[in-house]
Amino acid sequence: MDSKPVICLMGPTASGKTEVAMRLVDAFPLELVSVDSALVYRGMNIGTAKPDAATLDKYPHRLVDIRDPEDSYSVGEFIRDAHREIDAIHRQGRLPLLVGGTMMYFRSLVQGMAELPGADRAVRADLDRQAALRGWPAMHAELAAVDPDAAVRIHPNDSQRIQRALEVCRVSDRTLTDWHRSTRTGRGDYRYLPIALIPEPRAVLHARIAERLELMLVNDFIEEVQVLRRRKCLTSSHASMRAVGYRQIWRYLDGEYDAVEMRSRTLVATRQLAKRQLTWLRSEPGLFAVNPLEVDAFVAISAHFEGELAADKN
């Protein structure tokens, strides 16, 4: 086939993607590309479940640690960077294995994305002020009034996406939905092979999430956020500090609630993230889904992968 294969290994948080990806790299001529909006940031290691230095040395992940937490990183920048890494891997005669849980990145890469207006700091600051007074669910209700289709897609607690949708409306006088219906660009000349780990029953995934959170806290997650708070230009409004866990601990350190409430809020937010990720995956066309609680995910994915490559050769 003329288009070059790109393997996409997706799944909700705590589903075991990294472990499976490393086994696949041991077995096939693959190079890893991270698809994670939090792993791009340096200094955010514990709360992102970033592989440690020894693991990254043995299994290099492209697009990890490429930004400081004060920096922005857009979907468009991800697509540009991902295309660059995919092309470089293909030139080496190897295959890219994209692994992560940021579904917006995957969807935009595979389907292309609309050309959206750039960020406007003044508008974002005004939206943050309004949200501080009214709360993000109220901002979501405002979005529902001006762009009901976007409001259906965006969870009432997903502050970053609510802000972006309202920002687009304000700076362009067009809804985000209108922009998405325009010509989409950036797909690239690739054949994407979507694979997902979908653990069932959900209760087991929830238990994994709880266990991982406790391990993060034991491994000094709070101290990691304390170090980040000392960065001169970093604030709670930066995209990096809106990541699940970082946002809740920042507010805990601000004295908004106690440690018990912080744990509870972080756990709820992580479960909500996993639910959103699973919702995205269930709408993914052509998805090869594996339940890692029922079968050996590596074995199942390897067989699928070999079949797809054999089809390419025929």
N, C-alpha and C positions, 0 to 999 in steps of 0.2 A: 504494500500500500504506500501511496505517496506521503500521507501524513505520518508523523512520527509518534510512537506510543509514549504516553505519560501516565504512570500509575499513581492513583490518588488513594491513599489510605486514610479514611476518615473515621470519626467515632466521637461519642460524648466524652467528657472529661472522666478520667479514672477508668477508662475501658481497656487500657493496656496497649495502646497504639505503639508506644515507643519500643516496648519489648518485642512485639511482633516485627516491627520495622527493622530492628537490629538483626533478628534471625533471618529475615529476608535478604539483608545486605550480605550476611555470611554465605548465603546459598546462591545468590544471583549477582550479575554485574550491574549493581545499582548504586546510585549516589542519592543521599538524602537531602531533601529541601524542606525546611520547616514551613508550615502554613499555620502560624499562630501569632495573633496580634500582640501577645504579651511577651513571647520569647524574643522578639526583636530588640527588647530593651536590656541594656547592660545594667547589672546590679540588682536585677529582679530574678533571683534564682530559686529561693525556697518556695515562695507563694505561687510560682508558675510551674513547679515541678520540673524545672529545667534539668536535663541530664548534667551530671557533675563533670568536672574538667577531664577526668580520666576517660569517661564514656565519650565525651565529645572529641577527645584526641583519637580514640579508636574508631569512633563512628561519627565523622564530621557531619554537622548539620548546617547546610547553607541557610542564610537569612536568620541566623541566631546572633544576638549581641551586635546589631548593626546600628542601633540608635541609643542616645542617652535618654533617660526618662523624661527630660524636659522637652524633647523633640516630638513633633507630630509625625505620623506615618499613615498615609492614606491608602485606600484600596487601590487607587491608581498607581501609587508608588510600588505597592506590592506586585501588581501585575507586571510593571516594567521590570522589577528586580527578578521576579520569577521567570519571565521570558528569557532574561539574560542567562540565568543559571541553567534553565532547561536546555537552551541552545548550546551552552558550554559543555554540558554533560553529554549531549548527543555527539558533539564534535569529538569527544574522547572515546567514542564507540561504546558508551555505556548508556544506561537507561535511568531517567529521573524517577525517584519515588518520593512523591509529595506526601507528607504526613503531618496531621494536625487536626485541630478542632474548630478553627475559625471558619464557619460555614460560608459567611459572606465572601471571604477571600476565595474559597473554592468555587462558589457559584459565579462570581464575577470573572474568574479566570476561565472557567469552562464555557460560560454563556456570553462572555463579553460584558461590557458595562457602558452605561450612558455617559456622555460627556457632561459632567455636572459642574455648576459654578464653584469657584474656589472658596476656601474658608474665609469668613469675615470675623475678625477678632472682636470687633465692637458688638456685632449682633450676638455672638456667642456669650460674651460677657453679660449682655442684657438678658439673654435667656437663662443664664445661670442665676442672676439676681432674682428673676421671677420664680424660678424653680425653688430657690431657697425660701421664698415667702409662701409659695402655693403648694410645693411638692410636685414630683415628676408625674404622678397619676393625673393631677390637674392639667399639667402640660400635655399629657397624652390625650386628655379630653379635648383640649384646644386643637391638637393635631387632627383628631377625629372629625372636628367641625370643618376643617379646611381641606383635608386629604383623607377621607375615610378608608380608602384602599390601603394606604400606608399604615394607618392606625391598626388595621386588622393584622398586618404583617408584623408589627412592632409591639413587643410586650410593654404594658404600662410602666414597668420598672426598668426598662432598658433606656437609661438616661442618655447615653451617647447617641443612640440612633434616633431617639425622639428629638434631641437637640439638632441633629443634622437635618432631619426632615423639616423642622420648623425654620431652620436657618435657610435652607434652599428656598422655601416659600417666600421668606422675607426679602432675600437679596435678589430674587429673579422674578417674583410675581407669577411663578409657575410652581405647581406641586411636584413633589418628588416622583409621584406616580407618572405625571406627564413626561418628566425627564426620562424615566425608565422606559417609556413607550417609544422614545425616539431611537434613532439608529444606535445600536450597541457596537462597540469597538473593543479590540484588544484580545480576541479569542486566540489568535495564533493558529498556525498550521499544524495542529497536533491531534492525535486521537487519544482522548482521555479514557482511562479504564477506572471507573469509580468502584471502590471497595470500601466496605464499612464494617466495623465491629459494633454490633448492637446487642449488648448484654440483656438477657431476659432470664428470670423475672427482674423487674425494675428494683425490687427491694434489695437484691444483691448489689446492684450498682450503688444504691443509696448507702448501703453499709460500707462499701469501698470508699465512697466519698467521705463519709464520717471518719473512717480509719485514717485516710490520707490527711485530712485536716488536722487531726490530733497529732500525727507524725510531724507535720509542718510546724505546728506550734511548739512541739518538743525540740525541734531543730532550729529554733530561734526565728520564726517568722516575724514575731513582734519586733525583735531587735533589728531585723532587716528593714522593716518599715521605719523604725526610729532613725536608722542611718540615712535612709532616703529623705526623711523629713528635714535633715540637716543640710541638704543641698540648697544652695542660696535661691535658685530660681524655680524650684519645684513646688507646686501647690496641689491641693486636692482636686483642682479643676482640670489638671492635665489628664490626657487620655490614659496614660500609663497608670495613674493612681485611681482610675475608675475601674480597673480590673477587679474581678471578684476576689475578695479577701483583702486586698490592699485598701480598697475603699472603706471596708468595715473596720479594719484595724486603725486606719488614719482617724476615723471618727471616734473610736475608742480612746486613742491617745489624745484627742481633743477634749476628752471628758464627757462626751455625749451620752455614754452608757458604760456599764461595767463589763468585766471580762466574760461573765456568763452570757450577757446579752450579745456581746460581740461574737462569741462562738455560735450562738443560735442564729444570728443574722447571716453570718458567713455560710453556715451550713445550708440555710434556706436559699440563699442566693446561688450557691453552687448547684443545688438540686434544680433550681429554676433554669440555670444555664444548661444543664444536661438535658432537661426537658425540651428547651428550645432547639438544641443541637439535634435531638432525635426527631423533632418535628420537621426540621430541614431535611434530614436524611430520608425520611419516609416519602418526601416529594421528589427525591432525586431519581431521574429516569435512568434505566439501565443499570441500576445499582446491584452489585454482588454483595449481599449481606451475609455476615457470619455471626453466629452467636458463640462467643468465646467461652461461655459457660457450658455449652453442650458438646463442642468439638474442639480439636486442636486447631486454632485459627491459622497458625503457620502452615500446617499441612493442607488445610482447605484452600487457603489463598495461593499457596504454591501450585497446586493442581490447576486452579483457575488461571493463574498467571501463565503457566506453561501452555495451556490450551489456547489462550489469546495470542501468545507469540507464535504458536504453530499455525494459527489461522492467518496471521500476517504473512507468513512465508508461502502460503498456498495461493 
